[in-house]
Amino acid sequence: MKNKLIKKLSNITMLFAILFNLVLTVNAATAITTNSVSGKTDTNSKYVTNKGTLKVTNLADENDRLTAYKILDTFYNEDKESISYEFTSDFKRFLSGSDKYKNLTVDEYTKLTNGDITSSSTKTTSTLDTLVSSYASFIRDAENNVLGTPMTITDKTAEATVEAVAYLVLPTETTKVYAVMVGNVDFTVNNSEWTLNDETIVAKTSDVSITKTVEKESYNFSDEQNYTIKVTVPTYPTNATNRTFEVSDTFSNGLTYDTVSLKIMDGTNDITETDGVFTQSIDG
């Protein structure tokens, strides 16, 4: 009898432990909060004000600065218990001025895939990173006055408390090149219970390095001085816009520049006249 009692207690303890672990791992349901702003697509819906955490890990440097720019607003219809999305006013301004994206719908946006943003190929031009790369250029134009949410940086991790749902994260101060970063602080529903889920993006970056070497250690007055600048060109997403890469050098006093001698090499290949467009610029 005693052994049976011990066995029953052991089973109850084990069951309690399992239930306790389940409670720890299940996300709590979210009570959706709204304000008085009505949706334009669903006029019976209201603007959702719930906030979650958007996080970016693996930053290149703790001194980098990142900002999150909202792409979609969230609306909730209490009668239908349904959620819908609309583009933010800033994103609408971007779309209206774009020949390629001016007719883009929210439904089409949500079906876009990321493509292959970290290597040099993309399966299709109809990818999310193509779109948001164009939006990034729109944001960086100060005349467009697009405001974002600055993220707090701690130990190479950026974090911000933001409203649902979709965000483009851009570096505002960095010496690296970041791959496109898009994250969704979004709702999921289960048995009519809504849960707002936080989002974590793992950043991917490319290094940029530059070294300068001279042909010999000393020169006489009026000697021609030959030197080489070696640069690691950053790896941009294939569909990134504004992929301008600039290299500059400051001469010591008394040196003049011989434009005829400029040669641009890709490893051992001379690409000065055969590949790309190169602009020589002399300041002063």
C-alpha positions as CSV (number, residue, x, y, z in Angstrom):
1,M,0.0,0.0,0.0
2,K,2.8,2.3,0.9
3,N,4.6,1.7,-2.5
4,K,1.3,2.4,-4.3
5,L,0.9,5.7,-2.4
6,I,4.4,6.7,-3.2
7,K,3.9,5.9,-6.9
8,K,0.7,8.0,-7.0
9,L,2.4,10.9,-5.3
10,S,5.3,10.6,-7.7
11,N,3.0,10.7,-10.7
12,I,1.2,13.7,-9.4
13,T,4.5,15.5,-8.7
14,M,5.6,14.7,-12.3
15,L,2.3,15.9,-13.7
16,F,2.5,19.1,-11.7
17,A,6.1,19.7,-13.0
18,I,4.9,19.2,-16.6
19,L,2.0,21.6,-16.2
20,F,4.3,24.1,-14.4
21,N,6.7,24.0,-17.4
22,L,3.9,24.5,-19.8
23,V,2.7,27.6,-18.0
24,L,6.2,29.0,-18.2
25,T,6.5,28.5,-22.0
26,V,3.0,29.7,-23.1
27,N,2.7,33.3,-24.2
28,A,0.0,35.3,-22.4
29,A,-2.9,36.5,-24.3
30,T,-2.9,40.2,-25.2
31,A,-5.9,42.5,-24.5
32,I,-6.0,44.6,-27.6
33,T,-6.1,48.4,-26.9
34,T,-7.2,51.0,-29.5
35,N,-7.8,54.7,-29.8
36,S,-10.5,56.7,-31.6
37,V,-8.8,56.7,-35.1
38,S,-10.8,54.7,-37.6
39,G,-9.3,52.6,-40.4
40,K,-9.8,53.6,-44.0
41,T,-10.0,50.1,-45.3
42,D,-12.3,48.9,-42.6
43,T,-14.1,52.0,-41.2
44,N,-15.4,50.0,-38.3
45,S,-11.9,49.2,-37.0
46,K,-9.8,51.3,-34.7
47,Y,-6.1,52.0,-34.5
48,V,-4.2,49.5,-32.3
49,T,-2.0,51.0,-29.6
50,N,-0.4,47.9,-28.1
51,K,3.4,47.9,-28.0
52,G,6.0,45.2,-28.1
53,T,9.7,44.9,-28.2
54,L,11.7,45.1,-31.5
55,K,15.3,44.0,-31.0
56,V,18.4,43.7,-33.3
57,T,21.3,41.6,-32.1
58,N,24.8,41.0,-33.4
59,L,25.6,44.7,-34.1
60,A,28.9,45.4,-35.7
61,D,29.9,47.9,-33.0
62,E,28.3,49.1,-29.7
63,N,28.7,52.7,-31.0
64,D,26.5,52.0,-34.0
65,R,23.1,53.8,-34.0
66,L,19.9,52.3,-35.4
67,T,16.4,53.7,-36.0
68,A,13.2,51.8,-36.7
69,Y,10.8,53.1,-39.3
70,K,7.2,51.9,-39.3
71,I,5.7,50.5,-42.5
72,L,2.3,49.2,-41.5
73,D,-0.3,50.4,-39.0
74,T,-2.6,47.9,-37.3
75,F,-6.4,48.2,-36.9
76,Y,-8.9,46.1,-34.9
77,N,-12.6,45.5,-35.6
78,E,-14.0,44.5,-32.2
79,D,-17.4,43.3,-33.6
80,K,-15.7,40.9,-36.1
81,E,-12.7,40.3,-33.8
82,S,-10.4,40.8,-36.8
83,I,-7.2,42.7,-37.4
84,S,-6.3,44.6,-40.6
85,Y,-3.3,46.6,-41.8
86,E,-2.8,49.8,-43.6
87,F,0.4,51.6,-44.9
88,T,1.7,54.4,-42.7
89,S,1.4,57.9,-44.1
90,D,5.1,58.1,-44.7
91,F,5.2,54.8,-46.6
92,K,2.2,56.0,-48.7
93,R,4.1,59.1,-49.7
94,F,7.0,56.9,-50.8
95,L,4.7,54.7,-52.8
96,S,2.9,57.5,-54.5
97,G,6.2,58.9,-55.8
98,S,7.4,55.6,-57.1
99,D,6.7,54.4,-60.7
100,K,7.4,50.8,-59.7
101,Y,5.5,50.6,-56.4
102,K,2.7,53.3,-56.7
103,N,0.0,50.6,-57.1
104,L,1.2,48.3,-54.4
105,T,-1.5,47.0,-52.0
106,V,-1.1,45.9,-48.4
107,D,-2.1,42.4,-49.5
108,E,0.7,42.3,-52.1
109,Y,3.1,43.7,-49.6
110,T,2.4,40.9,-47.0
111,K,3.1,38.3,-49.7
112,L,6.5,39.6,-50.6
113,T,9.4,37.3,-49.6
114,N,12.9,38.4,-48.5
115,G,14.9,37.0,-51.4
116,D,18.6,36.3,-50.9
117,I,19.9,39.5,-49.3
118,T,23.2,38.4,-48.0
119,S,24.8,36.9,-51.1
120,S,25.0,38.4,-54.6
121,S,21.9,36.9,-56.1
122,T,18.1,37.4,-55.9
123,K,15.6,35.0,-57.3
124,T,13.1,37.7,-58.2
125,T,12.9,41.5,-58.3
126,S,9.6,41.3,-56.5
127,T,11.1,40.8,-53.1
128,L,10.7,42.7,-49.8
129,D,14.3,43.7,-49.6
130,T,14.1,45.4,-53.1
131,L,11.1,47.4,-51.9
132,V,12.5,48.5,-48.5
133,S,15.9,49.3,-50.0
134,S,14.1,51.9,-52.2
135,Y,12.2,53.1,-49.1
136,A,15.6,53.4,-47.3
137,S,16.7,55.9,-50.0
138,F,13.5,57.8,-49.5
139,I,14.0,58.0,-45.8
140,R,17.7,59.2,-46.1
141,D,16.6,62.1,-48.2
142,A,16.2,64.8,-45.5
143,E,13.6,66.7,-47.5
144,N,11.1,63.8,-47.1
145,N,11.2,64.3,-43.3
146,V,10.5,60.7,-42.3
147,L,10.7,60.2,-38.5
148,G,11.6,57.0,-36.9
149,T,12.1,55.5,-33.4
150,P,15.7,55.6,-32.2
151,M,16.8,52.3,-30.7
152,T,18.6,51.9,-27.4
153,I,22.0,50.2,-27.7
154,T,23.4,47.9,-25.0
155,D,26.3,45.5,-25.6
156,K,25.8,45.3,-29.4
157,T,22.1,44.9,-29.1
158,A,19.6,47.5,-30.2
159,E,16.1,47.6,-28.6
160,A,12.9,49.7,-28.9
161,T,9.4,49.5,-27.6
162,V,7.2,50.0,-30.7
163,E,3.6,49.7,-31.8
164,A,2.6,46.7,-34.0
165,V,3.4,45.8,-36.7
166,A,6.0,46.1,-39.5
167,Y,9.3,48.0,-39.3
168,L,12.4,48.8,-41.4
169,V,15.5,49.2,-39.3
170,L,18.3,51.4,-40.7
171,P,21.7,52.3,-39.2
172,T,22.1,56.0,-38.8
173,E,25.7,55.9,-37.5
174,T,28.0,53.0,-38.5
175,T,31.3,52.2,-40.3
176,K,29.8,48.9,-41.7
177,V,27.3,48.0,-44.3
178,Y,24.2,46.3,-42.9
179,A,22.0,43.9,-44.9
180,V,18.3,44.9,-45.1
181,M,16.6,44.5,-41.7
182,V,12.8,44.2,-41.6
183,G,10.9,42.9,-38.6
184,N,7.3,42.4,-37.5
185,V,6.0,42.9,-34.0
186,D,2.8,41.1,-34.9
187,F,-0.3,39.5,-33.5
188,T,-1.2,35.8,-33.7
189,V,-4.6,34.4,-32.8
190,N,-5.5,31.1,-31.1
191,N,-9.1,30.3,-30.1
192,S,-10.1,33.9,-30.4
193,E,-7.3,35.0,-28.1
194,W,-4.7,37.4,-29.5
195,T,-1.0,37.5,-28.6
196,L,1.4,40.2,-29.5
197,N,4.8,38.7,-30.3
198,D,8.1,40.5,-29.9
199,E,10.6,40.4,-32.7
200,T,14.4,39.8,-32.8
201,I,16.5,40.5,-35.9
202,V,20.0,39.1,-36.2
203,A,22.1,41.7,-38.0
204,K,24.4,40.8,-40.9
205,T,27.2,43.2,-41.8
206,S,30.1,43.6,-44.3
207,D,33.4,45.1,-43.3
208,V,35.1,48.0,-45.0
209,S,38.9,48.3,-44.7
210,I,41.5,50.6,-46.3
211,T,45.3,50.6,-46.3
212,K,47.9,52.8,-48.1
213,T,51.4,51.7,-49.1
214,V,54.2,53.6,-50.9
215,E,56.7,52.1,-53.4
216,K,59.8,53.1,-51.4
217,E,60.6,54.7,-48.0
218,S,62.3,57.9,-49.2
219,Y,62.1,60.3,-52.3
220,N,64.1,63.2,-53.6
221,F,62.5,66.5,-54.5
222,S,60.5,66.3,-57.8
223,D,60.6,62.5,-57.8
224,E,57.4,60.7,-58.9
225,Q,55.9,59.0,-55.9
226,N,53.9,55.8,-56.6
227,Y,51.6,54.4,-53.9
228,T,48.7,52.0,-53.7
229,I,45.4,52.2,-51.8
230,K,43.8,48.8,-51.0
231,V,40.1,48.8,-50.1
232,T,37.8,46.0,-49.2
233,V,34.6,46.9,-51.1
234,P,31.5,46.1,-48.9
235,T,29.1,43.4,-50.1
236,Y,25.8,45.2,-50.8
237,P,22.5,43.3,-51.4
238,T,22.1,42.8,-55.1
239,N,18.9,44.9,-55.2
240,A,20.2,47.7,-52.9
241,T,19.8,51.2,-54.1
242,N,22.4,54.0,-53.8
243,R,25.4,51.6,-53.9
244,T,27.9,54.5,-54.3
245,F,31.3,53.7,-52.9
246,E,33.7,56.6,-52.3
247,V,37.4,56.5,-51.6
248,S,39.4,59.7,-50.9
249,D,43.0,60.5,-50.0
250,T,44.6,63.7,-48.6
251,F,48.1,64.6,-50.0
252,S,50.9,65.9,-48.0
253,N,52.0,69.5,-48.6
254,G,54.1,69.9,-51.8
255,L,52.6,66.9,-53.7
256,T,50.6,67.3,-56.9
257,Y,48.3,64.7,-58.5
258,D,49.0,63.1,-61.9
259,T,45.6,62.0,-63.2
260,V,47.2,60.0,-66.0
261,S,48.6,57.5,-63.6
262,L,45.4,56.5,-61.9
263,K,44.7,52.8,-62.2
264,I,41.8,50.9,-60.5
265,M,42.4,47.2,-60.0
266,D,40.1,44.3,-58.9
267,G,42.8,42.0,-57.6
268,T,45.1,41.7,-60.6
269,N,42.5,42.9,-63.1
270,D,42.6,46.5,-64.4
271,I,39.0,47.7,-64.4
272,T,39.6,51.4,-64.8
273,E,38.2,51.5,-68.4
274,T,36.3,48.3,-68.6
275,D,33.9,47.9,-65.8
276,G,31.7,50.4,-64.0
277,V,31.8,54.2,-63.8
278,F,34.6,55.9,-62.0
279,T,34.8,59.6,-61.2
280,Q,38.0,61.4,-60.4
281,S,37.5,64.4,-58.1
282,I,40.2,66.8,-56.9
283,D,39.4,69.1,-54.0
284,G,41.3,72.3,-54.2
